Amino acid sequence: MNYIGSKLSLFEFLENSINKVVDKNCDTFCDLFAGTGIVGSYFKKKGYKIVANDIQYYSFVLNRHYIGNHKELTFVKLSKEIPKLKKNKIENRKNFVCDYLSNLKGKKGFVYKNYCLGGTKNQKIQRQYFSDINATRCDAIRQKIEKWKKEKLINNNEFYFLLASLIESIDKRANTASVYGAFLKRLKKSAQKSFVLRPAELIINDQKHKVYNQDINALAKKIKGDILYLDPPYNHRQYATNYHLLETIARYDNPKIHGKTGLREYQNQKSFYCSRTQVKKAFKDLVLQAKMKYIFLSYNNEGLMTLDDIKEIMSLRGKYGNFKKEYNRFKADKLENRSYKANKTVEYLHYVVCG
Ligand SMILES: C[S@@+](CC[C@H](N)C(=O)[O-])C[C@H]1O[C@@H](n2cnc3c(N)ncnc32)[C@H](O)[C@@H]1O
């Protein structure tokens, strides 16, 4: 997923830097601003036991699948509804169920009624986040997944796999420049294409992992680990507003929405890390209470906290250091924040060896 602050292109930098600092006895990697879950997934593949967390529910869903699911999914009970499923080898069943869902007849549900032209044409505000047909497909799939869960035809692991697959696949058909803070006037090419449910990758590994959906400062008091990796928002842009539609599809809770973009209420998900006046206090509290051997922080040279702020706070726990790398700016920043002149930023990985 094209996500603000994604570390997709920084794995090598992160891994090489982390390996220069940590001892060989570390086996728990905590990714507590997990976003899409790609950093945790990378270290899960390296054999670590992962703890993942994010304040957004769609992110919890992605992580609950990519991190939390670590054994093959069998869909045993679903053969009551889809008898042909049994004939498939276990490893092919994820594909089979996704194909089945992709072929459902569309339904005019919450997404259709609020986020595409057909559904909003008689309302005060028209929106076009998806094509009409893709919106009805999204509704049909989301409703079926919920029904299967309620009827206990799928277990939690299977539920989160299907929901993660839906979030990833529908995001590819969104009619936005990159985030959900606005939609495009005309349907772009990728949004015109037919929405198909693609199975999200399943990462098999022997360890047991944990996934949370909490404010990081509340969670950090309760857990222990070896490596704490922190990748907070760098600036004032709240993830709750930029990805509100993924949150609504994940929750499917018929929220009250308002305004041009159909934004849901997000008071409980406002992050201190996006506030110039609150970020330092929140970060200091977090660093002071973390029960970890090492703390790493990804941040760039344009973030709300300065290099000196970070150094001062992290040094409270022990020996501080940092690594840096030039990085290409996120696409949405180039489009929306034209005031930024440079196409490159400096990405830092700060660390402290906790004493
Ligand atoms: C820079 S992104 C993480 C990107 C992630 N490393 C990736 O590559 O996909 C920051 C994440 O922090 C989450 N977040 C912001 N404030 C939070 C808080 N107080 N507690 C937990 N998560 C928070 C946001 O929802 C967002 O997903």
The ligand as an ORCA input file, in Angstrom:
! r2SCAN-3c Opt
* xyz 0 1
  C       4.901      6.629      9.806
  S       3.477      5.618     10.019
  C       4.174      4.016     10.198
  C       4.540      3.448      8.872
  C       4.979      1.996      8.926
  N       6.280      1.859      9.524
  C       4.984      1.443      7.534
  O       6.077      1.327      6.934
  O       3.900      1.148      7.008
  C       2.939      6.046     11.622
  C       1.805      5.181     12.192
  O       1.633      5.553     13.577
  C       0.276      5.417     13.912
  N       0.066      6.220     15.154
  C       0.044      7.569     15.279
  N      -0.097      7.930     16.569
  C      -0.175      6.785     17.283
  C      -0.315      6.509     18.669
  N      -0.412      7.496     19.570
  N      -0.337      5.213     19.058
  C      -0.237      4.210     18.152
  N      -0.109      4.413     16.810
  C      -0.066      5.687     16.386
  C      -0.457      5.915     12.688
  O      -1.767      5.411     12.635
  C       0.445      5.381     11.561
  O      -0.025      4.154     11.052
*
